[in-house]
């Protein structure tokens, strides 16, 4: 298990440099917490996010599939920190299990995704994710996802 990073060390980590995904498909702004076993990542939903214009024009809501993508990106960041990896890892989402959407996310919300790897079998990792709103701690979504990551991080 990797040692816990201090708050100052977490603030120097840049998900944009750590992940292969780039805007507009980057759904993690910063790493808020990491304890060696789990990670908490943040995404601020700006009013001008491109998906809001079509989902839905008079009642903008973040699509559930993008919440799953936020959890997947957070899972890759967790795996990188646990492996002490500096360069981006290429992982592929294989399956989602029991993802439930509990409330809507709207422009102006800050989302916090807490992710923990609960099972690893060879190159397959299963992560448990819970996404909450930062302002009131209300659950937005929860579920598990399975992703493929070749040993050593190279696909």
C-alpha positions as CSV (number, residue, x, y, z in Angstrom):
1,X,0.0,0.0,0.0
2,X,1.2,3.5,-0.9
3,X,1.8,5.9,1.9
4,X,-0.7,8.6,2.5
5,X,0.0,11.9,0.7
6,X,0.0,15.1,2.6
7,X,-2.5,17.8,1.7
8,X,0.2,20.0,0.1
9,X,1.4,17.0,-2.0
10,X,-2.2,16.4,-3.2
11,X,-2.5,20.0,-4.3
12,X,0.5,19.6,-6.7
13,X,-1.1,16.6,-8.5
14,X,-2.7,17.6,-11.8
15,X,-5.3,15.1,-13.2
16,X,-5.1,16.8,-16.6
17,X,-1.4,15.7,-16.7
18,X,-2.0,12.3,-15.1
19,X,-4.9,11.1,-17.3
20,X,-5.0,10.5,-21.1
21,X,-8.5,12.1,-21.2
22,X,-8.5,15.8,-22.1
23,X,-11.2,18.5,-22.1
24,X,-14.0,18.3,-22.9
25,X,-13.8,14.7,-21.7
26,X,-11.9,15.2,-18.5
27,X,-14.2,14.8,-15.5
28,X,-11.8,15.3,-12.6
29,X,-10.5,18.7,-11.7
30,X,-8.5,17.8,-8.7
31,X,-7.6,15.2,-6.2
32,X,-9.1,16.2,-2.8
33,X,-8.0,13.2,-0.6
34,X,-6.0,10.0,-0.9
35,X,-5.4,7.6,2.0
36,X,-3.6,4.7,0.3
37,X,-6.8,2.7,-0.1
38,X,-9.3,5.2,-1.5
39,X,-9.3,8.5,-3.4
40,X,-11.7,11.5,-3.4
41,X,-11.7,13.5,-6.7
42,X,-13.6,16.7,-7.4
43,X,-15.4,18.1,-10.5
44,X,-16.9,21.6,-10.6
45,X,-19.8,21.7,-13.0
46,X,-19.6,25.0,-14.8
47,X,-22.6,26.6,-16.3
48,X,-21.1,26.4,-19.8
49,X,-20.3,22.6,-19.8
50,X,-21.1,21.5,-23.4
51,X,-23.4,18.6,-22.3
52,X,-25.7,20.9,-20.4
53,X,-26.9,22.7,-23.6
54,X,-28.5,19.5,-24.9
55,X,-29.3,17.6,-21.6
56,X,-31.7,19.4,-21.1
57,X,-31.9,22.9,-22.5
58,X,-34.5,24.2,-20.0
59,X,-33.4,22.0,-17.1
60,X,-29.7,21.2,-17.4
61,X,-28.7,17.9,-15.8
62,X,-25.4,16.0,-15.9
63,X,-25.9,12.7,-17.8
64,X,-25.5,9.6,-15.7
65,X,-23.0,8.1,-18.2
66,X,-20.7,11.1,-17.5
67,X,-21.0,10.4,-13.7
68,X,-19.8,6.9,-14.5
69,X,-16.9,8.4,-16.5
70,X,-16.0,10.6,-13.5
71,X,-15.8,7.4,-11.4
72,X,-13.7,5.6,-14.0
73,X,-11.2,8.5,-14.2
74,X,-11.0,8.7,-10.5
75,X,-10.3,4.9,-10.4
76,X,-7.4,5.3,-12.8
77,X,-6.0,8.1,-10.6
78,X,-6.3,5.9,-7.6
79,X,-4.5,3.0,-9.4
80,X,-1.7,5.3,-10.5
81,X,-1.1,6.6,-6.9
82,X,-1.2,3.1,-5.5
83,X,1.3,1.9,-8.1
84,X,3.5,5.0,-7.8
85,X,3.0,5.6,-11.5
86,X,3.9,8.9,-13.0
87,X,2.9,8.5,-16.6
88,X,-0.8,8.1,-17.6
89,X,-2.2,4.6,-17.6
90,X,-4.5,3.4,-20.3
91,X,-7.4,1.6,-18.9
92,X,-10.7,0.5,-20.4
93,X,-14.1,0.4,-18.8
94,X,-15.4,-3.2,-19.1
95,X,-18.6,-3.2,-17.1
96,X,-20.7,-1.3,-14.7
97,X,-22.6,-3.0,-11.9
98,X,-25.5,-1.7,-9.9
99,X,-25.0,1.9,-10.8
100,X,-27.8,3.9,-9.2
101,X,-28.5,7.5,-9.8
102,X,-30.0,9.1,-6.7
103,X,-30.3,12.8,-7.4
104,X,-29.5,15.2,-10.3
105,X,-26.3,17.2,-10.7
106,X,-26.8,20.7,-12.1
107,X,-24.6,23.7,-13.2
108,X,-22.8,25.1,-10.2
109,X,-22.6,21.8,-8.3
110,X,-19.3,20.5,-7.1
111,X,-19.2,16.7,-7.2
112,X,-16.9,14.5,-5.1
113,X,-16.2,11.0,-6.3
114,X,-14.9,8.6,-3.6
115,X,-13.5,5.4,-5.1
116,X,-11.9,2.3,-3.6
117,X,-10.6,-0.7,-5.4
118,X,-12.5,-3.7,-3.9
119,X,-11.2,-6.5,-6.1
120,X,-8.3,-7.2,-8.4
121,X,-8.1,-10.3,-10.6
122,X,-5.1,-10.2,-12.9
123,X,-5.6,-7.2,-15.2
124,X,-9.2,-6.5,-14.1
125,X,-10.0,-4.1,-11.2
126,X,-13.3,-3.6,-9.6
127,X,-13.9,-0.2,-8.0
128,X,-16.7,0.9,-5.6
129,X,-17.7,4.5,-6.3
130,X,-19.9,7.0,-4.5
131,X,-20.5,10.4,-5.9
132,X,-21.8,13.2,-3.7
133,X,-22.5,16.9,-3.9
134,X,-19.9,18.8,-1.9
135,X,-22.2,21.5,-0.6
136,X,-24.7,19.2,1.2
137,X,-23.1,15.7,1.0
138,X,-26.2,14.4,-0.8
139,X,-25.5,11.2,-2.8
140,X,-25.8,11.6,-6.5
141,X,-24.8,8.1,-7.7
142,X,-23.2,4.9,-6.5
143,X,-22.1,1.6,-8.0
144,X,-19.2,-0.5,-9.1
145,X,-17.2,-0.5,-12.3
146,X,-14.8,-3.0,-13.7
147,X,-11.9,-1.8,-15.8
148,X,-9.1,-3.5,-17.6
149,X,-5.5,-2.4,-17.0
150,X,-2.7,-4.5,-18.3
151,X,-0.1,-5.3,-15.7
152,X,2.5,-2.5,-15.7
153,X,-0.2,-0.1,-16.9
154,X,0.5,-0.6,-20.6
155,X,-2.3,-1.7,-22.9
